[in-house]
Amino acid sequence: MQPELRTVQTGTPGATQDFALRQHRVLRNTYMLLALTLIPTVLGAAIGANIDVSFMRTSPILSLFAILGIFYGWIYAIERNKESALGVVLLLGFTMFLGLLLGPLLHRVLGFNNGTELVMMAAGGTAAVFFVMAGIASSTKRDFSGMGNFLAVGAVVIMLAVVANAFLASPMLYLVLIGAFVLFSSLMILWQVNTIVRGGETNYISATLSLYISIYNLFSSLLQLLGLGGSSD
């Protein structure tokens, strides 16, 4: 699940020091807000892990479309209010909602004998990918704005595959989707951080939203992948 990709506009040659300071401020505020989103996410996950969601399994297709409707509706609301404090409040509420959705997966994985280790591995892998991609995006002179169209198409293809698998319930397609989410999320982090650094993104709420969803998808995908090898013996 990804928000709408925005067109990247690179900075002009000979950018002033004020421009560099402004973009540094956007990046700093993005990272600070991104760290803050972990609090409602953890809280939501703790609540979600203790809620009975078996009713969703009775109609998985309907549940998927309901979640997608809430997901994209919430993103729209955040983007509409990204210039105000309400945007931050909506973003934090959104991260708590996604934490709730993550709860059942965490509950299942933690039920394995090595569940805690698997969660730590997924978190460590997510952190490693984020820091590597963010480091490359921040330090390279290369402009990755051209990836925007590719990622937009990729987001549509992946979402169509998610909907298709809700009907097909194919284990093979499920594995392909996990791999696709890992790759796509990694590239999204690279693209979004590079966009901020080069001046294509000037709103830290929008930037945080995009990065958060990428990190969330990356972590949940890695956790699902690792969970396939979990042991309950």
C-alpha positions as CSV (number, residue, x, y, z in Angstrom):
1,M,0.0,0.0,0.0
2,Q,1.5,3.2,-1.1
3,P,0.4,6.9,-1.3
4,E,0.2,8.7,-4.6
5,L,3.6,9.4,-6.0
6,R,4.3,13.1,-6.6
7,T,6.2,14.6,-9.5
8,V,9.8,15.4,-8.5
9,Q,11.2,18.8,-9.4
10,T,14.9,19.0,-9.0
11,G,16.7,22.0,-7.6
12,T,18.1,24.6,-10.0
13,P,21.9,24.8,-10.6
14,G,23.7,27.1,-8.2
15,A,21.1,26.6,-5.5
16,T,21.6,29.1,-2.6
17,Q,22.6,28.2,0.9
18,D,19.0,29.1,2.0
19,F,17.7,26.3,-0.2
20,A,20.1,23.8,1.3
21,L,19.1,24.8,4.8
22,R,15.4,24.6,3.9
23,Q,15.8,21.1,2.5
24,H,17.9,20.0,5.5
25,R,15.1,21.3,7.8
26,V,12.5,19.3,5.8
27,L,14.6,16.1,6.1
28,R,15.2,16.7,9.8
29,N,11.5,17.3,10.5
30,T,10.7,14.2,8.5
31,Y,13.0,12.0,10.5
32,M,11.7,13.4,13.8
33,L,8.1,12.9,12.9
34,L,8.9,9.4,11.5
35,A,10.4,8.5,14.9
36,L,7.3,9.9,16.6
37,T,5.0,7.6,14.5
38,L,6.6,4.6,16.1
39,I,4.7,5.4,19.4
40,P,1.2,5.1,18.1
41,T,2.2,2.2,15.9
42,V,3.5,0.2,18.8
43,L,0.4,1.1,20.9
44,G,-1.9,0.1,18.0
45,A,0.0,-3.2,17.5
46,A,-0.3,-4.0,21.3
47,I,-4.0,-3.5,21.1
48,G,-4.4,-5.3,17.8
49,A,-2.5,-8.4,19.1
50,N,-5.2,-8.8,21.8
51,I,-8.3,-8.2,19.7
52,D,-10.2,-11.1,18.1
53,V,-10.3,-10.4,14.4
54,S,-11.6,-13.8,13.3
55,F,-14.7,-12.1,12.0
56,M,-12.6,-10.7,9.2
57,R,-11.7,-14.2,8.0
58,T,-15.4,-15.0,7.4
59,S,-15.4,-12.5,4.5
60,P,-11.7,-11.8,3.6
61,I,-12.5,-10.1,0.3
62,L,-15.0,-7.7,1.9
63,S,-12.5,-7.0,4.7
64,L,-9.7,-6.3,2.2
65,F,-11.8,-3.7,0.4
66,A,-12.9,-2.1,3.6
67,I,-9.3,-1.8,4.8
68,L,-8.2,-0.4,1.4
69,G,-11.1,2.2,1.5
70,I,-10.1,3.3,5.0
71,F,-6.4,3.3,4.0
72,Y,-6.7,5.5,0.9
73,G,-9.4,7.7,2.5
74,W,-7.1,8.4,5.4
75,I,-4.2,9.2,3.1
76,Y,-6.4,11.6,1.2
77,A,-7.3,13.4,4.4
78,I,-3.7,13.7,5.5
79,E,-2.6,15.1,2.2
80,R,-5.5,17.6,2.3
81,N,-4.3,18.9,5.7
82,K,-0.6,18.5,5.3
83,E,0.0,22.3,5.7
84,S,-1.6,22.3,9.2
85,A,-1.2,20.7,12.6
86,L,-4.3,18.6,11.8
87,G,-2.2,16.8,9.2
88,V,0.2,15.6,12.0
89,V,-2.8,14.4,14.1
90,L,-4.3,12.5,11.2
91,L,-0.9,11.0,10.4
92,L,-0.4,9.8,14.0
93,G,-3.9,8.3,14.0
94,F,-3.2,6.6,10.7
95,T,-0.1,5.0,12.1
96,M,-2.0,3.7,15.0
97,F,-4.6,2.2,12.6
98,L,-1.8,0.4,10.7
99,G,-0.4,-0.8,14.1
100,L,-3.8,-2.3,14.8
101,L,-3.6,-4.2,11.5
102,L,-0.1,-5.4,12.3
103,G,-1.2,-6.8,15.7
104,P,-2.6,-10.1,14.5
105,L,0.6,-10.9,12.5
106,L,2.8,-10.0,15.5
107,H,0.6,-12.2,17.7
108,R,0.9,-15.2,15.4
109,V,4.7,-14.8,15.0
110,L,5.3,-14.3,18.7
111,G,3.4,-17.5,19.3
112,F,6.4,-19.4,17.8
113,N,9.2,-20.6,20.0
114,N,11.6,-18.3,18.2
115,G,8.9,-15.6,17.7
116,T,10.8,-12.8,19.5
117,E,13.9,-13.6,17.5
118,L,12.0,-13.4,14.3
119,V,10.4,-10.0,15.2
120,M,13.9,-8.7,16.1
121,M,15.3,-10.0,12.8
122,A,12.5,-8.3,10.8
123,A,13.0,-5.0,12.7
124,G,16.8,-5.2,12.3
125,G,16.5,-6.0,8.6
126,T,14.1,-3.1,8.1
127,A,16.4,-0.7,9.9
128,A,19.4,-1.9,7.9
129,V,17.6,-1.4,4.6
130,F,16.3,2.0,5.6
131,F,19.7,3.3,6.7
132,V,21.5,2.0,3.6
133,M,18.9,3.4,1.2
134,A,18.6,6.7,3.0
135,G,22.4,7.0,3.2
136,I,22.8,6.4,-0.6
137,A,20.0,8.8,-1.4
138,S,21.5,11.5,0.8
139,S,25.1,11.2,-0.3
140,T,24.9,10.4,-4.0
141,K,25.0,13.1,-6.7
142,R,22.7,11.0,-8.8
143,D,19.1,12.2,-9.3
144,F,16.6,9.4,-8.8
145,S,13.6,11.5,-9.8
146,G,13.2,9.4,-12.9
147,M,12.2,6.4,-10.7
148,G,8.9,8.2,-9.9
149,N,7.0,6.9,-13.0
150,F,8.4,3.4,-12.6
151,L,7.3,3.3,-8.9
152,A,3.9,4.7,-9.7
153,V,3.3,1.8,-12.2
154,G,4.8,-0.7,-9.8
155,A,2.4,0.5,-7.0
156,V,-0.6,-0.1,-9.3
157,V,0.6,-3.5,-10.4
158,I,1.3,-4.6,-6.8
159,M,-2.1,-3.4,-5.6
160,L,-3.9,-5.2,-8.5
161,A,-2.0,-8.4,-7.6
162,V,-3.0,-8.0,-3.9
163,V,-6.7,-7.8,-5.0
164,A,-6.3,-10.7,-7.4
165,N,-4.8,-12.9,-4.7
166,A,-7.7,-12.1,-2.4
167,F,-9.8,-14.2,-4.9
168,L,-7.1,-16.7,-6.0
169,A,-5.5,-17.3,-2.6
170,S,-2.4,-18.6,-4.3
171,P,0.6,-19.5,-2.1
172,M,3.0,-18.8,-4.9
173,L,1.5,-15.4,-5.7
174,Y,1.6,-14.6,-2.0
175,L,5.4,-15.3,-1.9
176,V,5.9,-13.2,-5.0
177,L,3.9,-10.4,-3.4
178,I,6.1,-10.5,-0.3
179,G,9.2,-10.2,-2.4
180,A,7.7,-7.4,-4.5
181,F,6.8,-5.4,-1.4
182,V,10.3,-5.8,0.0
183,L,11.9,-4.6,-3.3
184,F,9.3,-1.9,-3.9
185,S,9.5,-0.5,-0.4
186,S,13.3,-0.3,-0.5
187,L,13.2,1.6,-3.8
188,M,10.5,3.9,-2.4
189,I,12.8,4.8,0.5
190,L,15.7,5.6,-1.8
191,W,13.4,7.7,-4.1
192,Q,11.7,9.6,-1.3
193,V,14.8,10.6,0.6
194,N,16.5,11.6,-2.6
195,T,13.5,13.7,-3.6
196,I,13.7,15.6,-0.3
197,V,17.4,16.2,-0.6
198,R,17.1,17.5,-4.2
199,G,14.2,19.8,-3.3
200,G,11.4,17.8,-5.0
201,E,9.5,17.4,-1.7
202,T,9.1,20.4,0.6
203,N,6.4,19.1,3.0
204,Y,7.6,17.0,5.8
205,I,4.2,15.5,6.6
206,S,3.9,14.1,3.0
207,A,7.4,12.9,3.2
208,T,6.9,11.2,6.5
209,L,3.7,9.5,5.2
210,S,5.5,8.1,2.2
211,L,8.5,6.8,4.2
212,Y,6.3,5.4,7.0
213,I,4.2,3.3,4.6
214,S,7.4,2.0,2.9
215,I,8.9,1.1,6.3
216,Y,5.7,-0.5,7.4
217,N,5.3,-2.6,4.3
218,L,9.0,-3.6,4.5
219,F,8.8,-4.7,8.1
220,S,5.5,-6.6,7.7
221,S,6.8,-8.3,4.5
222,L,10.0,-9.4,6.2
223,L,8.0,-10.6,9.2
224,Q,5.7,-12.6,7.0
225,L,8.7,-14.1,5.2
226,L,10.5,-15.0,8.4
227,G,7.3,-16.3,9.9
228,L,7.1,-19.0,7.2
229,G,10.0,-20.6,8.9
230,G,8.7,-20.2,12.5
231,S,8.6,-23.1,14.8
232,S,5.8,-23.9,17.3
233,D,7.4,-27.1,18.6
